[in-house]
Amino acid sequence: MSCNEEMVEFWNGQLGLQWVHHQELLDAQLAEFGRRSRALLGPLAGVRVLDVGCGCGASALELARAVGSRGRVVGIDISAPMLSRARARARALGLSATVSFMEADAQIAELGAGVFDAVYSRFGVMFFARPIAAFRNLSRTLKAGGLIAFVCWRRAERNPWFTETAEAASAHLTLPEELPPRAPGPFGLAERSWIEEVLSRAGFAELEIQSSDVPMDLSAKLEDLVELQLSIGPVGRALRETAVSLKTRGQVERAVREALGTFLTPRGYVAPASVWLVQARCPR
């Protein structure tokens, strides 16, 4: 069950399949953010970690390597197709004894009390319909003094890789309405003050939030990046949900391609990106 059926449908439909299809490129784009946010957890050997919104498993597999044979990682996500990929990757890497995956809504899932030493998320906690209740649930599953650490996007205007292609495509395509602040979505935790309120009301203490501006390696190949933009994000959603002519699709593709050209550097396509790195503790 879930208290956010819209998100369950969203991530189990075409979007989830597209994330699976583009998994390698997306993992490469998000790798540096994962590295920086995992560092907040400190030494992990022998630790039990819950990975929230684990998707296709990249972060959970990195955590599994870090906790070693004496530790344990549980990845939780609402997307069946993405979890299927995650399980396959764990088997291929021989990590199935260390990491397991759970198809459930972390907002309401029965995760047990005082089970985990740490809770972690790489861009997986912005989609909660009831964020305060969700983080309370995560707090309950932490041991006393346990750490939560996650990375989430700051405001969209600080992340032009998201906004500029959408703006270019909007000349030819009606995009989904912009989500209001704090609504479930990529920028649901974009406000520092909202993160502070959510975590404090959920019972966390020793809250630390730091901004991090990171050059985001989008791709070395323009064709791969164009295909991704036409599959995921506001442009991808509009194309999935709207019947457009081949002419219109071609116009959208050209507009996206031109917008992406502004990110070309000698080492490939690189865009400014900005995130929050967040950590807090479950009271002792």
C-alpha positions, 0 to 999 in steps of 0.5 A: 500500500501507499499514501501516494498513489500518484507517485506509485503509478508514475514510477511504475509506468513509462517513467520507471522503464525509461530510468531502467533504459537510461540507468548507466547514463543516469548513474554517471550523471549522479555519481559525484552527488552520491559520493559526496552524500555517502561521505556524510555517513562516515565509516560504514564497515559492519553497519546496517543501512536503509537506502530510501528511493534506491531506484536501480540500485547504484547507491545501495550497491555502493553502500553494500561494498562499504558495509562489507560482509558484516554489514547489511543494506536494504534498498526500498523503492516504489518502482518495480521495474527499477527494483528488478534492475537493482536485484539483477545488478546485485546478483551479477556483482555477487552482493545479494548476501549483503544487500536486499531490496524491498518494494514498498512506500517508505512513508508508511512501510513497516520497517521495524523499530531501532533496526538500522544504524543509518538511513541514506538517500540519493535524491529519493526523499523529495517525492513524499506526499506527507514528508513529516510523517515519512521522516518520522517513520524513518526516525523510528527505524533508526537506532538511538543516535543513528544518522540520516544523510541525504542529498536533494536538489536545490531550487530549479533555477540553480539547476539549468540542466533541468530548466533550459531544455524545458524552456526551449522545448516549450516553444513547441510543446505544452509542458506539464504545469510547474509544481508548487513549492514543497509538492512531491517532485524533484524539487520538493525539498528545495527550500532549506527552511522546509528541510529544517521544519520537516526534520525537526518536526519528525523528531531529528536533532543535530541537523546540518545542511550544507549547499554544494555546487557541483559541475554535473557531467551530463554526457560525453555524447550529445545523442545520448543526452538528447534521447534522455531529455526526450524521455525523462523530465518535463519534456519527456513527460509532455511527449509521453502524455501528449500526442504530437506530430512527427514535425512537432517532435522534430522541432522539440528535438532540435530545440533541446539539442540547441539548448544543450549546446550551451553546456558543451565544454572540452570534456563533454557536456557539463552543467552547473548543478546545486544540491543540499547535503543534509544530515541529522541524528535520531535522538539518543 
